[in-house]
């Protein structure tokens, strides 16, 4: 199996480094020369990665085509290429529905969507997939937690949830800088804060749905510090703001899908 990447941005690089660096993937990987510096760096770091300057040649040589260009570039990019019926096409572009993708890559009918997250470079984090496909789940399962659904409306929920990433990092940075503002050394503040958030995030892995709902309550001691902070956040509407933000992102994803259908 030959993997080919149309577009070599940050997510493509994270996926390739996760496969080659952590998962021991040794089969050929072809990357486009669109992001030349990144493509050449990957080719230099991993012997099985080859830079192909022409997208037409890249598609001809690969079994699986991973579409990793920006959403507004997908139609123009795919429209110039000829696909085979025996290929798989996996799109990382947000908001482009399967029906539209299938039109652009016909006669290839094995079309999927994926949402990899940057931590897959280190073998961590979810990879949302649609539809369910055991072979694609096996590939992405080597670099993260493959979670698949066959309903695109459900898949959009993954896309909306992934939008919390920047807010999460901003919260970590805010806590760390708050500690600095009280005269703590920056390195000390960062070490404590990043370790705290990493431990808390790790403790949620593998929890059943009902356990997730009770984890917050289990941290609360009546009259304690966690209760004080949680009450202030709840009273200020932070939970409602989070849900409203997710609803807003979901509406945008659904609107994008409608506009391209």
C-alpha positions, -999 to 999 in steps of 0.1 A, spaced: 0 0 0 13 34 -10 1 65 9 1 98 -9 -5 133 6 -20 161 -15 -9 190 6 19 188 32 8 211 60 12 208 97 -14 180 101 1 160 73 35 163 89 21 152 123 5 122 107 36 112 88 59 117 118 35 97 139 35 68 114 72 68 106 86 79 139 64 62 165 43 36 147 72 20 128 54 24 94 78 14 67 58 14 35 62 42 9 47 76 15 45 102 -13 41 139 -4 34 168 -27 60 195 -31 34 222 -22 51 231 11 85 225 -2 105 230 30 83 207 50 82 181 23 119 180 19 124 179 57 102 148 59 120 132 30 153 138 47 141 124 80 124 93 67 137 71 39 103 59 28 90 95 22 94 107 -14 85 142 -27 65 143 -59 63 177 -76 33 168 -99 0 160 -82 -10 140 -113 20 116 -108 14 114 -71 -22 102 -76 -11 77 -103 14 61 -79 -6 58 -47 -32 34 -34 -46 57 -7 -49 95 -14 -50 118 16 -65 152 7 -48 177 30 -54 210 13 -75 239 26 -113 234 22 -116 262 -5 -89 245 -25 -103 210 -25 -125 212 -56 -99 229 -78 -72 205 -67 -92 173 -72 -108 185 -104 -75 184 -122 -67 148 -112 -78 114 -124 -86 87 -98 -90 50 -101 -119 29 -88 -96 8 -67 -82 37 -47 -92 51 -13 -95 88 -8 -94 103 27 -102 140 31 -90 160 60 -107 192 48 -134 205 71 -169 209 60 -167 191 26 -194 163 26 -188 128 13 -213 132 -16 -194 162 -30 -160 145 -26 -173 115 -44 -183 136 -74 -148 151 -76 -129 118 -74 -152 96 -95 -148 67 -104 -133 62 -70 -162 54 -46 -142 45 -15 -142 80 1 -138 89 37 -134 120 60 -110 122 89 -101 148 116 -66 140 129 -53 162 158 -17 175 161 -8 151 190 -10 121 167 27 129 160 33 114 194 7 87 191 -19 105 212 -54 119 207 -85 110 187 -88 107 149 -125 111 139 -135 90 109 -165 88 86 -178 63 74 -167 33 94 -139 14 75 -118 -12 94 -88 -7 72 -87 31 77 -94 27 114 -64 3 116 -41 29 99 -51 58 121 -53 35 151 -15 32 149 -11 69 157 -41 77 179 -75 67 190 -96 60 159 -133 69 165 -156 63 136 -193 69 127 -212 64 95 -235 94 100 -220 127 87 -242 147 111 -226 128 140 -192 133 124 -198 171 125 -200 168 163 -164 156 162 -155 186 142 -172 210 166 -156 193 196 -121 196 181 -125 234 181 -118 234 219 -81 228 213 -71 265 211 -92 273 242 -76 245 261 -41 257 254 -52 293 262 -65 281 296 -32 264 304 -12 295 294 -36 318 314 -31 297 346 7 297 341 8 335 334 -14 341 364 11 323 386 39 344 371 19 376 379 22 366 415 60 366 413 65 329 405 94 320 382 81 313 346 97 279 343 83 268 377 48 280 368 49 263 334 62 230 349 35 229 375 7 240 352 15 217 322 20 187 346 -14 195 363 -34 197 330 -16 166 316 -25 146 346 -61 157 347 -65 150 310 -49 116 313 -72 106 342 -102 109 319 -90 83 294 -110 51 294 -137 65 317 -173 54 310 -198 81 301 -214 81 336 -180 82 353 -171 113 333 -202 130 346 -192 123 382 -155 132 381 -161 168 388 -183 161 418 -158 137 432 -132 165 433 -155 188 453 -153 189 491 -181 210 507 -166 244 515 -134 235 497 -113 253 471 -126 232 441 -162 239 451 -154 276 454 -139 278 419 -165 256 403 -193 275 418 -179 308 406 -174 295 370 -209 280 369 -225 311 382 -207 332 356 -221 310 329 -189 294 317 -206 260 311 -233 277 290 -207 296 271 -189 264 263 -220 248 250 -230 279 230 -196 280 214 -199 243 204 -234 250 190 -220 279 170 -192 259 155 -215 230 147 -239 254 129 -210 267 108 -200 231 99 -236 222 89 -239 254 69 -207 247 50 -220 212 42 -253 226 29 -236 252 8 -214 226 -10 -241 199 -15 
